[in-house]
Amino acid sequence: MTWELSQWTVPLAISGVLGLAVTAAVWRERPKTGATWLSFAALAVAAWAVGQVVVVSNTTHSVRLLGSGLTVAGMVFTPPLWLLFSLEYTGHDAYISSPLVAVLLLEPTILSALALSGSPLMFAEGALAAGAAGATLFVKYGPVLVAQHAYGYALLFVSEFLLYRMFLGTRNVFRKRTFFLLLLIVVLHACHVLSVAGLSPTPYQTLTPLGFLLFGALSLLALVSYRGYEFLPLQPILGLFSRHSKNLTPIARERAIEEMATGFMVIDHAGRIADINPMGKRILAREGERVVGKELATVIPPEIFVDDVPEFFDDETDASGRYSGIWVETPDGEQRCFDVLVTRLGDDAESGAVALIHDVTDRERRKRKLREQNVELKRQNEQLDNFAGIVSHDLRNPLTVADGHLELIDRETDSDHVDPARAALDRMRQIIDDVLTLARSGQSVSDTEQVDLAAVATEAWETVDTRDAALTVDVDLTVEGDPSRLRQLFENLFRNSVEHGGPEVAVTVGTLDGDGGFLIADDGPGIPPDRRAEVFDEGFSTDDDGTGFGLAIIETIVEAHGWEIAVTESEQSGGARFEITGESLANDQDVRAVAD
């Protein structure tokens, strides 16, 4: 066995070593998409390079034959392995079935065995002559190897098409990586075509592994590290493709992600940031920094979280889901709140994830302030309720005493002043009741339920002295409210209609068209336009015997539900018409309409 170093020996040996290095490096990147098949493809190219080292450096016929067989093994395995990688990398992994893998890998396995055995089906007779004739080692092929070239080229064309389509539809670091992979396979494909056509400037089948020599080094730099792409001059080329591409979808998608008001971040299987948009950097207070390729825990240290560290920081759990109200402390000491939506890119926790980060600090501060206001309001309501109860009790006691004395006076004398005095005491009791009701009805509604307005209006009518008045209920609306307060609202409005419209007044409860809500109308004398603005004022009444609190109580009940009330004129009779509206009422009406 004679070894002679040629000018191609060292470059080919380096190419083989780099191929093995890329194989090992990419293998460690599993389960990154396509890493397994890409590592096998790199191994095939490494075998190709090692085979050529033997061919160009040894003069023994049998050894050169073994080297050429190893070259063919790498050559025939490369196309199907690239196809399997491209299918998985571009999201077409559903097509990778066990039968497909078996079919794709069976052919190169058989051909490799034939090549290593020196079968004439692979190499034409006399193609392996020693010495200078060795330059024609792979110019003459057997019929099977010729057919295999055509088949392999077809597989490579499919791989290139898949990568090109993905290149057009991706952005940032993924776009650069896809371009690099596409360029790699195109260069290797072109080198092999030149060698087969006899146009290679280098002997034998050395051009392809020599072409891989450059890309092997770049693979170590870029395939394993996202940050490696920052050192590659790809941007001018990518810009050229973007300008001449007629497909606006990736351009629009990239522009939308770059300019969206929500932070966008991609985390790979190893917990590193693979991509991030400008808003994401701004949210993370990392503007102007290079964060792609860094571990998430170094960019977002766990100690910045005000409360517990979110689950999506745990690599051992499937953290897909929405995380609301995450408070963090920024480097300048300010506390801000975020909602984070995490979506896994695969079926397991090691497949990487996409995170959408939305700054909700203003919203959460408003909610916190509202909660504090509600607590304070509840405290004030309790104080007001206690005060009203005390006042009511303290006022009723003297009235009871006065009633007793009036009763004695009525028995002992026959005075005309007893009845007016008793009426005045009754009026004071009514005022006390109305003031107490007004104080309590103004409290915010907390315990609500679905209330059928038609049912509660009918119940309220039955509890009011309506004399000979008539009620028409034409409302089909269920609202979220306090049933007891709503019944009190209807009672006061019905009582108001009877007192001002007469004993035979006709009252209607109906539904408002358009904005939603409901109305209570009567055919009484109505309310003059110049008095409508003050009817809800406390103490206002057009009846000398009225307390002036009835409509004020109605307004506080309406406002406690978050609604609004307005008084107008009944369209048909000219009587009083009270319209109650609100956003929640409109929503309830819309839901009811959809259900019908």
C-alpha positions in Angstrom: 0.0 0.0 0.0 1.6 3.3 -1.2 0.4 6.7 0.1 1.4 9.9 -1.8 0.2 13.3 -0.6 -1.2 15.4 -3.4 -2.3 19.0 -3.4 -5.9 17.9 -2.7 -5.1 15.6 0.3 -5.0 18.2 3.0 -8.1 20.2 1.9 -10.1 17.0 1.5 -9.0 15.8 4.9 -10.0 19.1 6.5 -13.3 18.8 4.7 -13.9 15.4 6.1 -13.0 16.5 9.7 -15.3 19.5 9.4 -18.0 17.2 8.2 -17.6 15.0 11.2 -17.5 18.2 13.4 -20.7 19.5 11.9 -22.3 16.1 12.3 -21.5 16.0 16.0 -22.5 19.7 16.6 -25.8 19.4 14.8 -26.6 16.0 16.5 -26.3 17.8 19.9 -28.9 20.3 18.7 -31.6 17.6 18.7 -34.6 17.9 19.0 -34.3 21.1 16.9 -36.4 20.6 13.8 -34.5 18.6 11.2 -31.3 18.3 13.3 -31.2 14.5 13.1 -31.5 14.2 9.3 -29.1 17.2 8.8 -26.5 15.5 10.9 -26.8 12.3 8.8 -26.5 14.4 5.6 -23.3 16.0 7.0 -22.0 12.6 7.8 -22.6 11.4 4.3 -20.6 14.4 2.9 -17.8 13.6 5.4 -17.7 10.0 4.1 -17.6 11.4 0.5 -14.6 13.6 1.5 -12.7 10.7 3.3 -13.3 8.5 0.3 -11.7 11.1 -2.0 -8.7 11.4 0.4 -8.1 7.7 -0.2 -8.6 8.1 -4.0 -6.1 11.0 -4.5 -3.5 9.8 -1.9 -3.1 6.1 -2.6 -1.8 4.3 -5.6 -2.9 0.8 -4.7 -5.8 -0.3 -7.0 -7.8 -2.2 -4.3 -7.5 0.6 -1.8 -8.5 3.2 -4.4 -11.4 1.0 -5.3 -12.4 1.0 -1.6 -12.1 4.8 -1.4 -14.2 5.2 -4.5 -16.8 2.9 -3.0 -16.9 5.0 0.2 -17.3 8.1 -2.0 -20.2 6.6 -3.8 -21.8 5.7 -0.5 -21.6 9.3 0.7 -22.8 10.4 -2.8 -25.9 8.2 -2.9 -27.0 8.8 0.7 -26.8 12.6 0.4 -29.9 13.3 -1.7 -32.4 11.3 0.3 -31.0 12.6 3.6 -31.3 16.2 2.4 -34.9 15.5 1.3 -35.8 14.1 4.7 -34.2 17.1 6.4 -36.0 19.5 4.1 -39.4 17.9 4.7 -39.0 18.1 8.5 -37.4 21.6 8.5 -40.0 23.2 6.3 -42.9 21.8 8.3 -43.8 18.9 6.1 -42.9 16.3 8.6 -46.3 14.7 8.3 -45.1 13.2 5.0 -42.2 11.5 6.8 -43.6 8.0 7.4 -41.7 4.8 8.1 -42.5 3.4 4.6 -41.1 6.6 3.0 -37.9 6.5 5.1 -37.5 2.8 4.3 -37.9 3.4 0.5 -35.6 6.4 0.5 -32.8 4.7 2.4 -33.0 1.2 0.9 -31.8 2.3 -2.5 -28.6 4.0 -1.3 -27.9 1.1 1.1 -28.0 -1.4 -1.8 -25.9 0.9 -4.0 -23.4 1.5 -1.3 -22.9 -2.3 -0.9 -22.5 -2.7 -4.7 -20.0 0.2 -4.8 -17.9 -1.1 -1.9 -17.7 -4.5 -3.6 -16.6 -2.9 -6.9 -19.6 -4.1 -8.9 -19.5 -3.4 -12.6 -23.1 -2.2 -12.3 -21.6 0.9 -10.5 -18.3 1.4 -12.4 -17.6 0.9 -16.1 -14.9 -1.5 -17.0 -11.4 0.1 -16.9 -12.6 3.1 -15.0 -10.3 2.3 -12.1 -7.0 2.1 -13.9 -4.0 3.1 -11.7 -1.7 6.0 -12.4 -2.6 8.9 -14.6 -5.6 7.1 -15.9 -7.0 7.5 -12.5 -8.1 10.9 -13.5 -10.9 9.3 -15.4 -12.0 7.3 -12.3 -15.5 8.7 -12.2 -15.9 9.8 -15.7 -17.2 6.4 -16.9 -20.1 5.0 -14.8 -22.0 1.8 -14.7 -25.7 1.9 -15.7 -27.0 1.8 -12.2 -24.9 4.8 -11.0 -26.0 6.8 -14.1 -29.6 6.2 -13.2 -28.9 7.0 -9.6 -27.5 10.4 -10.5 -30.8 11.3 -12.2 -32.8 10.1 -9.3 -30.6 11.9 -6.8 -30.9 15.2 -8.7 -34.6 14.9 -8.6 -34.6 14.5 -4.8 -32.2 17.5 -4.5 -34.5 19.7 -6.7 -37.4 18.9 -4.4 -35.3 19.8 -1.4 -34.2 23.0 -2.9 -37.8 23.9 -3.9 -39.0 23.3 -0.3 -36.2 25.4 1.2 -36.8 28.2 -1.3 -40.5 28.4 -0.4 -39.7 28.5 3.2 -37.0 31.2 2.6 -39.7 33.4 1.0 -42.0 32.9 3.9 -39.7 33.4 6.9 -38.1 36.3 8.6 -35.0 37.5 10.5 -32.7 34.7 11.8 -34.9 31.9 10.4 -34.8 33.6 7.0 -30.9 33.8 7.2 -30.6 30.2 8.3 -32.9 29.0 5.5 -31.0 31.0 3.0 -27.7 29.5 4.2 -29.1 26.0 4.0 -30.5 26.6 0.5 -27.2 28.0 -0.7 -25.3 25.1 0.8 -27.4 22.5 -1.0 -27.4 24.4 -4.3 -23.6 24.7 -4.2 -23.1 21.1 -3.4 -25.6 20.1 -6.1 -23.8 22.3 -8.7 -20.4 20.9 -7.8 -21.6 17.4 -8.4 -23.2 18.3 -11.7 -19.9 19.8 -12.9 -17.9 16.7 -11.8 -20.3 14.4 -13.6 -20.3 16.5 -16.7 -16.5 16.5 -16.8 -16.3 20.3 -16.2 -14.8 20.2 -12.8 -11.5 22.1 -12.3 -10.4 19.4 -9.8 -9.9 15.7 -10.4 -12.3 12.8 -9.6 -15.2 13.7 -7.4 -13.3 16.1 -5.2 -15.2 19.3 -6.1 -18.2 18.6 -3.9 -16.3 17.9 -0.7 -14.0 20.9 -1.5 -17.1 23.0 -1.8 -18.3 21.7 1.5 -14.9 22.8 3.0 -16.1 26.4 3.1 -19.6 25.6 4.2 -18.4 23.2 6.8 -16.6 26.0 8.6 -19.7 28.3 8.2 -21.9 25.5 9.5 -19.9 25.3 12.7 -20.3 29.1 13.0 -23.9 29.5 12.1 -25.9 26.3 12.3 -25.4 25.9 16.0 -25.4 29.5 17.1 -28.1 32.1 16.1 -25.6 34.9 16.8 -23.2 33.4 14.2 -25.5 34.8 11.4 -24.7 38.3 12.5 -21.2 37.8 11.1 -22.3 36.6 7.7 -22.8 39.2 4.9 -26.2 37.9 4.0 -28.3 41.1 4.5 -27.5 42.7 1.0 -28.4 39.4 -0.7 -31.6 39.0 1.3 -32.6 42.6 0.5 -32.1 41.8 -3.2 -34.4 38.8 -2.9 -37.0 40.9 -1.0 -37.0 43.7 -3.6 -37.5 41.4 -6.5 -39.9 38.9 -4.9 -43.5 39.2 -6.1 -44.8 37.4 -3.0 -45.8 40.2 -0.6 -46.9 37.8 2.1 -43.5 37.4 3.9 -42.8 41.1 3.5 -46.1 42.0 5.0 -45.7 39.5 7.7 -42.3 40.7 8.6 -43.4 44.4 8.6 -46.4 43.5 10.8 -44.2 41.6 13.3 -41.5 44.3 13.3 -44.0 47.2 13.9 -46.6 45.4 16.1 -47.3 47.0 19.5 -46.9 43.5 21.1 -43.6 42.0 21.9 -42.8 38.9 19.8 -40.1 36.4 20.9 -39.1 32.9 19.8 -37.3 30.6 22.3 -35.6 27.5 21.0 -35.5 24.0 22.7 -32.4 25.0 24.6 -34.0 28.1 26.2 -32.2 30.6 23.9 -33.8 33.5 22.2 -34.0 32.7 18.5 -35.9 35.8 17.4 -37.3 39.0 18.8 -39.0 42.1 17.4 -38.2 45.7 18.3 -41.2 46.0 20.7 -40.0 42.9 22.5 -36.6 44.5 23.0 -38.2 47.6 24.3 -40.4 45.7 26.7 -37.3 43.8 28.0 -35.4 47.1 28.3 -32.8 45.7 25.8 -33.0 48.2 23.0 -29.7 48.5 21.2 -28.5 45.2 22.6 -27.9 41.9 20.7 -30.1 39.3 22.5 -30.6 36.7 19.8 -28.7 33.6 20.8 -28.6 34.5 24.5 -30.3 32.3 27.1 -33.7 33.5 28.2 -32.7 33.4 31.9 -29.8 35.9 31.2 -32.0 38.3 29.3 -34.9 38.0 31.8 -33.3 37.1 35.2 -35.8 35.4 37.5 -35.1 38.0 40.3 -36.9 40.7 38.4 -40.3 39.1 39.0 -42.2 40.8 41.8 -44.1 37.6 42.6 -43.4 34.0 41.8 -41.4 33.1 38.6 -43.9 32.2 35.8 -44.2 28.5 34.8 -42.9 29.2 31.3 -39.5 29.7 32.8 -39.5 26.0 33.8 -37.9 23.9 31.0 -39.4 20.7 32.6 -43.0 21.7 32.1 -45.3 22.3 29.1 -45.8 26.0 29.7 -48.2 26.7 26.8 -51.0 29.0 27.8 -51.9 32.6 28.8 -50.2 34.2 31.8 -51.9 37.4 33.0 -50.8 40.0 35.4 -47.0 39.3 35.6 -45.4 42.1 37.5 -41.7 42.8 37.0 -39.3 45.4 38.3 -37.3 47.2 35.6 -33.7 48.1 36.0 -34.7 51.7 36.8 -36.8 50.5 39.7 -40.2 50.9 38.0 -42.8 48.1 38.4 -44.6 47.1 35.2 -47.2 44.4 34.4 -47.4 42.1 31.4 -49.7 39.5 29.8 -47.7 36.7 28.1 -49.2 34.2 25.6 -46.8 31.2 25.2 -47.4 28.7 22.3 -45.3 25.6 21.9 -44.0 24.9 18.4 -44.3 21.1 18.8 -45.8 18.4 20.9 -43.2 18.3 23.6 -41.5 20.8 26.0 -38.2 20.6 24.0 -39.6 21.9 20.7 -39.3 25.6 21.3 -42.0 28.2 21.8 -43.3 31.6 20.6 -44.1 34.2 23.3 -46.3 37.3 22.7 -45.7 39.9 25.4 -48.2 42.7 26.0 -47.6 45.6 28.3 -50.8 45.9 30.4 -49.4 48.2 33.2 -52.0 50.9 32.6 -54.8 48.4 32.6 -53.7 46.7 35.8 -53.1 50.0 37.6 -56.6 51.0 36.7 -57.9 47.7 38.0 -55.9 48.0 41.2 -57.2 51.6 41.7 -60.8 50.4 41.0 -60.4 47.6 43.6 -59.1 50.1 46.1 -62.0 52.4 45.3 -64.5 49.5 45.7 -63.0 48.7 49.1 -63.3 52.3 50.2 -66.8 52.5 48.7 -67.9 49.4 50.6 -66.5 50.9 53.8 -68.4 54.1 53.2 -71.6 52.2 52.3 -71.3 50.3 55.6 -70.8 53.5 57.5 -73.7 55.2 55.6 -75.9 52.1 56.3 -75.1 52.2 60.0 -75.6 56.0 60.1 -79.0 55.7 58.4 -80.1 52.9 60.7 -79.1 55.0 63.8 -80.8 58.1 62.5 -83.9 56.1 61.6 -84.0 54.6 65.0 -83.4 57.9 66.8 -86.1 59.6 64.8 -88.7 56.9 65.1 -88.6 56.8 68.9 -89.7 60.5 69.3 -92.4 59.9 66.7 -93.7 56.9 68.7 -93.8 59.1 71.8 -95.6 61.8 69.9 -98.1 59.2 68.6 -98.9 58.1 72.1 -99.5 61.6 73.4 -101.8 62.4 70.4 -103.7 59.3 71.2 -104.2 60.5 74.8 -105.2 64.0 73.6 -107.7 62.5 71.2 -109.3 60.6 74.0 -109.4 63.5 76.5 -110.4 66.2 74.1 -112.3 66.8 71.0 -109.7 68.9 69.2 -109.6 69.6 65.4 -105.8 69.7 65.6 -105.3 66.0 66.3 -105.8 64.8 62.7 -103.4 67.3 61.1 -100.8 66.5 63.7 -101.2 62.8 63.1 -100.9 63.4 59.3 -97.7 65.3 59.9 -96.2 62.5 61.9 -97.2 60.0 59.2 -95.5 62.3 56.7 -92.3 62.4 58.8 -92.3 58.6 58.9 -92.6 58.4 55.1 -89.7 60.9 54.8 -87.6 58.8 57.2 -88.4 55.7 55.2 -87.5 57.4 51.9 -84.3 58.8 53.2 -83.2 55.4 54.5 -84.2 53.8 51.2 -82.3 56.5 49.3 -79.1 56.0 51.3 -79.2 52.2 50.9 -80.2 52.2 47.2 -77.2 54.2 46.3 -74.8 51.4 47.3 -73.2 49.6 44.4 -74.7 46.3 43.2 -72.5 43.4 44.1 -74.8 40.3 44.3 -76.5 40.1 40.9 -78.3 37.4 39.0 -80.3 37.0 35.8 -83.6 38.8 36.2 -86.6 38.5 34.0 -87.9 42.1 33.7 -91.4 41.0 32.7 -91.7 38.9 35.9 -90.3 41.4 38.3 -92.5 44.2 36.8 -95.6 42.0 37.3 -94.6 41.3 40.9 -94.0 45.0 41.6 -97.4 45.9 40.3 -99.1 43.5 42.6 -97.5 45.1 45.7 -98.5 48.7 44.8 -101.9 50.2 45.5 -102.8 50.7 41.8 -106.5 51.2 42.3 -108.2 50.8 38.9 -105.0 51.4 36.9 -104.0 49.0 34.0 -100.6 47.5 33.3 -99.3 46.3 30.0 -96.1 44.3 30.0 -94.5 44.0 26.6 -90.9 43.3 27.4 -88.9 40.2 26.6 -85.5 41.0 28.3 -83.4 39.3 30.9 -80.8 41.5 32.6 -78.0 41.1 35.1 -79.2 42.8 38.3 -80.3 42.9 41.9 -84.0 41.6 41.8 -85.0 43.3 45.0 -83.8 46.7 43.9 -85.3 46.3 40.4 -88.6 45.5 42.0 -88.3 48.6 44.1 -87.5 50.6 41.0 -90.7 49.4 39.3 -92.8 49.9 42.5 -91.7 53.6 42.7 -92.4 54.3 39.0 -95.8 52.6 39.2 -96.6 54.5 42.3 -95.5 57.7 40.7 -97.8 57.0 37.6 -100.8 56.3 39.8 -100.3 59.4 42.0 -99.9 61.8 39.1 -101.9 60.1 36.4 -105.0 59.2 38.4 -106.6 56.0 39.5 -107.4 54.8 36.0 -104.0 55.5 34.4 -102.6 53.0 31.9 -99.0 52.0 32.4 -96.8 50.2 29.9 -93.5 48.4 30.3 -91.7 47.9 27.0 -88.4 47.4 25.2 -86.4 50.2 23.6 -85.4 49.8 20.0 -81.9 50.5 18.7 -79.6 51.0 21.7 -81.3 48.5 23.9 -82.9 49.0 27.3 -86.5 49.3 28.6 -89.1 51.9 29.3 -92.0 52.6 31.7 -94.6 54.9 30.2 -98.1 56.1 31.2 -101.0 58.1 29.7 -101.1 60.7 32.5 -100.5 64.4 32.2 -96.7 63.9 31.7 -93.9 66.1 32.9 -93.4 69.6 31.4 -90.1 69.8 29.4 -88.8 72.6 31.6 -89.2 70.5 34.7 -87.7 67.2 33.4 -84.1 68.1 34.3 -84.9 68.5 38.0 -87.4 65.6 38.6 -84.6 63.4 40.0 -83.4 66.0 42.5 -83.9 65.0 46.1 -86.9 66.7 47.5 -88.5 67.7 44.2 -92.2 67.0 44.0 -95.2 68.5 42.3 -97.5 67.0 44.9 -97.8 68.9 48.2 -98.1 65.6 50.0 -95.1 64.0 48.3 -91.7 63.6 49.9 -89.7 64.3 46.8 -87.5 61.2 47.2 -89.3 58.7 45.0 -87.6 59.5 41.6 -84.3 60.2 43.4 -84.4 56.7 44.7 -85.2 55.4 41.2 -82.1 57.2 39.8 -79.8 55.8 42.5 -81.0 52.3 41.8 -80.4 52.7 38.0 -76.9 54.2 38.6 -76.0 51.5 41.0 -76.5 49.0 38.2 -74.3 51.1 35.9 -77.3 52.3 33.8 -78.8 55.6 32.9 -82.3 57.0 33.1 -84.0 59.7 31.1 -87.5 61.2 31.2 -89.3 62.1 28.1 -92.9 62.2 26.7 -94.9 59.2 25.7 -95.2 59.1 21.9 -98.9 58.0 21.8 -100.5 59.5 24.9 -98.2 62.4 25.8 -97.8 61.0 29.3 -94.5 60.5 31.2 -92.0 58.1 29.8 -88.9 56.9 31.6 -86.2 55.3 29.4 -83.5 53.2 31.1 -80.4 52.4 29.0 -76.9 51.1 29.4 -74.1 49.1 27.7 -74.9 46.0 29.7 -78.5 46.2 28.7 -77.6 46.5 25.0 -75.4 43.4 25.3 -78.1 41.5 27.1 -80.5 42.4 24.3 -78.0 41.3 21.6 -77.4 38.0 23.3 -81.2 37.4 23.6 -81.6 38.3 19.8 -78.9 35.8 18.9 -80.4 33.1 21.0 -83.8 33.7 19.4 
